Amino acid sequence: MVCNRKVWAPSLPEDEPETPEIRERKARAQIFATHAKNNESWCKSEYSWEADAWSDVFGPIRDDPCLAM
């Protein structure tokens, strides 16, 4: 909890085998959670939340060569 409010942070099952894909997902989830907690702790603007969402969530989708149009 941050500032007496719950901040949503992603979580992944702990019982999955440690594959490279799972390690990558956990690393991305950690970055996302860190940004969310930091934005809430410092009472950052909506722009900061949006910029992090674009970077953390949509960045990998945009950079995926298989999804390029």
Backbone as a printed PyTorch tensor [residue, N CA C, xyz], in Angstrom:
tensor([[[  0.8410,  -1.1840,   0.0000],
         [  0.0000,   0.0000,   0.0000],
         [  0.8820,   1.2410,   0.0000]],

        [[  0.4100,   2.2250,  -0.6890],
         [  1.1210,   3.4840,  -0.7840],
         [  0.1440,   4.5850,  -0.4310]],

        [[  0.5280,   5.4730,   0.4680],
         [ -0.3330,   6.5910,   0.8760],
         [ -1.7190,   6.1090,   1.2920]],

        [[ -1.7720,   4.9780,   1.9960],
         [ -3.0300,   4.4010,   2.4690],
         [ -3.9830,   4.0370,   1.3460]],

        [[ -3.4660,   3.8830,   0.1460],
         [ -4.2840,   3.4470,  -0.9870],
         [ -3.6450,   2.2170,  -1.5800]],

        [[ -4.4700,   1.3580,  -2.1210],
         [ -3.9450,   0.1820,  -2.7970],
         [ -3.5830,   0.5580,  -4.2230]],

        [[ -2.4060,   0.1920,  -4.6520],
         [ -1.9620,   0.4070,  -6.0250],
         [ -1.8700,  -0.9620,  -6.6700]],

        [[ -2.5690,  -1.1250,  -7.7860],
         [ -2.5400,  -2.4070,  -8.4680],
         [ -1.1470,  -2.6650,  -9.0210]],

        [[ -0.6750,  -3.8640,  -8.8090],
         [  0.6120,  -4.2870,  -9.3500],
         [  0.4340,  -5.7070,  -9.8830]],

        [[  1.0360,  -6.0030, -11.0070],
         [  0.8770,  -7.3380, -11.5820],
         [  1.5540,  -8.4010, -10.7340]],

        [[  1.0360,  -9.5890, -10.8110],
         [  1.6700, -10.7210, -10.1310],
         [  1.5720, -11.9340, -11.0520]],

        [[  2.5170, -12.8180, -10.8940],
         [  2.5510, -14.0420, -11.6860],
         [  2.6210, -15.2270, -10.7380]],

        [[  2.0320, -16.3590, -11.1390],
         [  2.0920, -17.5400, -10.2690],
         [  3.5410, -17.9350,  -9.9640]],

        [[  3.7720, -18.2810,  -8.7290],
         [  5.1230, -18.6510,  -8.2940],
         [  5.4570, -20.0990,  -8.6280]],

        [[  4.4430, -20.9190,  -8.9180],
         [  4.7010, -22.3400,  -9.1220],
         [  5.0630, -22.7050, -10.5650]],

        [[  5.1570, -21.7220, -11.4380],
         [  5.5300, -22.0020, -12.8210],
         [  7.0300, -22.2380, -12.9240]],

        [[  7.4420, -23.1260, -13.8300],
         [  8.8810, -23.3530, -14.0110],
         [  9.5740, -22.0950, -14.5480]],

        [[ 10.8230, -21.9020, -14.1620],
         [ 11.5850, -20.7190, -14.5650],
         [ 12.0940, -20.8500, -16.0010]],

        [[ 11.2500, -20.4880, -16.9350],
         [ 11.6560, -20.4780, -18.3400],
         [ 12.0960, -19.0610, -18.6910]],

        [[ 12.7980, -18.8820, -19.7980],
         [ 13.1820, -17.5200, -20.1970],
         [ 11.9700, -16.5970, -20.3640]],

        [[ 10.8630, -17.1520, -20.8710],
         [  9.6510, -16.3470, -21.0500],
         [  9.1020, -15.8720, -19.7020]],

        [[  9.0720, -16.7600, -18.7190],
         [  8.5690, -16.4040, -17.3840],
         [  9.4880, -15.3800, -16.7270]],

        [[ 10.7940, -15.5470, -16.8680],
         [ 11.7320, -14.5720, -16.2990],
         [ 11.5180, -13.1880, -16.9180]],

        [[ 11.2830, -13.1590, -18.2280],
         [ 11.0280, -11.8770, -18.8960],
         [  9.7340, -11.2490, -18.3860]],

        [[  8.6970, -12.0530, -18.2370],
         [  7.4160, -11.5320, -17.7240],
         [  7.5680, -10.9870, -16.3120]],

        [[  8.3020, -11.7190, -15.4730],
         [  8.5070, -11.2610, -14.0960],
         [  9.2880,  -9.9540, -14.0620]],

        [[ 10.2790,  -9.8210, -14.9320],
         [ 11.0540,  -8.5760, -14.9870],
         [ 10.1710,  -7.4200, -15.4270]],

        [[  9.3300,  -7.6420, -16.4420],
         [  8.4190,  -6.5920, -16.9050],
         [  7.4040,  -6.2310, -15.8250]],

        [[  6.9000,  -7.2470, -15.1190],
         [  5.9350,  -6.9990, -14.0420],
         [  6.5800,  -6.1850, -12.9230]],

        [[  7.8360,  -6.4720, -12.6130],
         [  8.5510,  -5.7310, -11.5670],
         [  8.7150,  -4.2690, -11.9540]],

        [[  9.0760,  -4.0170, -13.2110],
         [  9.2210,  -2.6350, -13.6830],
         [  7.8850,  -1.9030, -13.6030]],

        [[  6.8210,  -2.5590, -14.0540],
         [  5.4880,  -1.9580, -14.0150],
         [  5.0900,  -1.6230, -12.5820]],

        [[  5.2970,  -2.5690, -11.6670],
         [  4.9370,  -2.3570, -10.2620],
         [  5.7570,  -1.2250,  -9.6490]],

        [[  7.0400,  -1.1770,  -9.9640],
         [  7.9040,  -0.1110,  -9.4440],
         [  7.4290,   1.2580,  -9.9160]],

        [[  7.0990,   1.3680, -11.1980],
         [  6.6000,   2.6440, -11.7220],
         [  5.2890,   3.0440, -11.0540]],

        [[  4.3770,   2.0970, -10.8780],
         [  3.0840,   2.4000, -10.2620],
         [  3.2710,   2.8980,  -8.8250]],

        [[  4.1030,   2.2150,  -8.0590],
         [  4.3390,   2.6280,  -6.6730],
         [  5.0360,   3.9800,  -6.6100]],

        [[  5.9810,   4.2050,  -7.5100],
         [  6.6880,   5.4820,  -7.5480],
         [  5.7410,   6.6170,  -7.9180]],

        [[  4.8920,   6.4020,  -8.9090],
         [  3.9390,   7.4390,  -9.3130],
         [  2.9950,   7.7990,  -8.1730]],

        [[  2.5480,   6.7890,  -7.4370],
         [  1.6290,   7.0440,  -6.3240],
         [  2.3640,   7.6930,  -5.1500]],

        [[  3.5710,   7.2330,  -4.8500],
         [  4.3270,   7.7910,  -3.7160],
         [  4.6050,   9.2720,  -3.8890]],

        [[  4.9220,   9.6620,  -5.1100],
         [  5.2770,  11.0520,  -5.3850],
         [  4.1000,  11.8710,  -5.9120]],

        [[  2.9020,  11.2860,  -5.8700],
         [  1.6900,  11.9810,  -6.3320],
         [  1.9100,  12.6080,  -7.7090]],

        [[  2.4340,  11.8070,  -8.6120],
         [  2.7380,  12.3070,  -9.9520],
         [  1.4650,  12.5280, -10.7560]],

        [[  1.6060,  13.2950, -11.8100],
         [  0.4620,  13.6520, -12.6420],
         [ -0.0430,  12.4460, -13.4370]],

        [[ -1.2210,  12.6290, -13.9870],
         [ -1.8070,  11.5910, -14.8250],
         [ -0.9000,  11.2940, -16.0210]],

        [[ -0.1960,  12.3200, -16.4920],
         [  0.7080,  12.1200, -17.6260],
         [  1.7820,  11.0820, -17.2940]],

        [[  2.3130,  11.1230, -16.0910],
         [  3.3350,  10.1520, -15.7000],
         [  2.7900,   8.7280, -15.7310]],

        [[  1.5720,   8.5670, -15.2360],
         [  0.9450,   7.2450, -15.2630],
         [  0.7760,   6.7840, -16.7100]],

        [[  0.3000,   7.7000, -17.5540],
         [  0.0560,   7.3530, -18.9470],
         [  1.3600,   7.0350, -19.6850]],

        [[  2.3860,   7.8250, -19.4560],
         [  3.6740,   7.5940, -20.1100],
         [  4.2430,   6.2380, -19.6970]],

        [[  4.1260,   5.8970, -18.4190],
         [  4.6100,   4.5910, -17.9610],
         [  3.7940,   3.4580, -18.5740]],

        [[  2.4820,   3.6460, -18.6840],
         [  1.6470,   2.6080, -19.2970],
         [  2.0580,   2.3790, -20.7460]],

        [[  2.2580,   3.4580, -21.4780],
         [  2.6810,   3.3110, -22.8740],
         [  4.0260,   2.6090, -22.9590]],

        [[  4.9250,   2.9820, -22.0910],
         [  6.2630,   2.3960, -22.1110],
         [  6.2520,   0.9390, -21.6400]],

        [[  5.6590,   0.6960, -20.4780],
         [  5.7210,  -0.6190, -19.8400],
         [  4.8040,  -1.6510, -20.4790]],

        [[  3.6160,  -1.2260, -20.8680],
         [  2.6230,  -2.1700, -21.3780],
         [  2.6450,  -2.2540, -22.9000]],

        [[  2.5910,  -1.0890, -23.5270],
         [  2.4550,  -1.0900, -24.9780],
         [  3.7870,  -1.0720, -25.7190]],

        [[  4.8690,  -0.6890, -25.0540],
         [  6.1770,  -0.6610, -25.6910],
         [  6.5950,  -2.0070, -26.2630]],

        [[  6.5200,  -3.0780, -25.4650],
         [  6.9030,  -4.3870, -26.0070],
         [  6.0210,  -4.8260, -27.1840]],

        [[  4.7570,  -4.4420, -27.1480],
         [  3.8680,  -4.7810, -28.2640],
         [  4.3010,  -4.0220, -29.5100]],

        [[  4.5850,  -2.7440, -29.3390],
         [  4.9930,  -1.9150, -30.4710],
         [  6.3270,  -2.3900, -31.0540]],

        [[  7.2270,  -2.8350, -30.1950],
         [  8.5610,  -3.2320, -30.6440],
         [  8.6350,  -4.6670, -31.1670]],

        [[  7.5460,  -5.4160, -31.0650],
         [  7.5510,  -6.8060, -31.5050],
         [  7.5080,  -6.8660, -33.0340]],

        [[  8.5480,  -7.4190, -33.6680],
         [  8.5740,  -7.4490, -35.1340],
         [  7.4570,  -8.3000, -35.7370]],

        [[  6.9440,  -9.2710, -34.9850],
         [  5.8490, -10.1010, -35.5050],
         [  4.5310,  -9.3520, -35.5610]],

        [[  4.4150,  -8.2840, -34.7880],
         [  3.1760,  -7.5010, -34.7580],
         [  3.2690,  -6.2450, -35.6010]],

        [[  4.4050,  -6.0110, -36.2250],
         [  4.5760,  -4.8110, -37.0450],
         [  3.6210,  -4.8510, -38.2320]],

        [[  3.0930,  -3.6970, -38.5430],
         [  2.1680,  -3.6170, -39.6820],
         [  2.7820,  -2.8090, -40.7870]]])
